[in-house]
Structures are given as C-alpha cells and as structure tokens.
Amino acid sequence: MLRWYRDAVKCYVYLSDVSTNDHDEVSASLQSWEPARRKSRWFTRGWTLQELLAPSSVEFFFSNGKQLDDKRSLERLLHEITGIAVPALQRAPLAEFSIHERMSWAK
C-alpha cells in the first residue's frame, strides 16, 4: 500500500469529526481549529502513517467538505500530533531515519 500511496498524485483526507459550519470562514490563521484537529480520529487509523508519508500532496477537508489545508502548510502541526519528523513528511528517504524512530511513528 505504501507504494500505491507514493504513486498517487494527491491524497485527500476527510476529517469526519472536525467541522465548521457554513457560516464560518476558514481564516488564514487556523489556530481556532487546532484543538479539534489534534483530537481527530483520523490520526489513530492504521492507514494514517502511509497516507502522510507516501504521497507528495495531501489535502485535508472538514466534515462539511470545506478544505482545511494541505500537508505542506500543516507540517509543524502534523509533526506535533504524530511525532513524524518534518523531513519524513517532506518525503525524505525513510532509510535516513532509524528503525526506532520509524517504529515510534506507528504508535
């Protein structure tokens, strides 16, 4: 599956438990959405690791279909939530990271 995601042009992430209502505008500063994003069930799924590491482009969406942001702009937050090194999120070769570090990402 890692190869399948790596070959994908783009991966879409639907955060079914992170919402905003249609009257709210998603601001350039997404800090008001941060607590909900951090607690999203999506980060506890088995496929999350390969969906974050393999594709060059990942776009995140709220439950109502509005785009939240993309992997590149959320690198810091994704690192804080998952512990995955930012270079790994930027598609650095996995061999550059120790087995211990890679296994810690799967937790």
Secondary structure, DSSP 4 states (H G I P E B T S, - for coil): -HHHHHH-S-EEEE-TT----TTS---SSGGGGHHHHHT-GGGGSTTHHHHHHS-S-EEEE-TTS-EEEETTTTHHHHHHHH---HHHHTT--GGGS-HHHHHHHT-
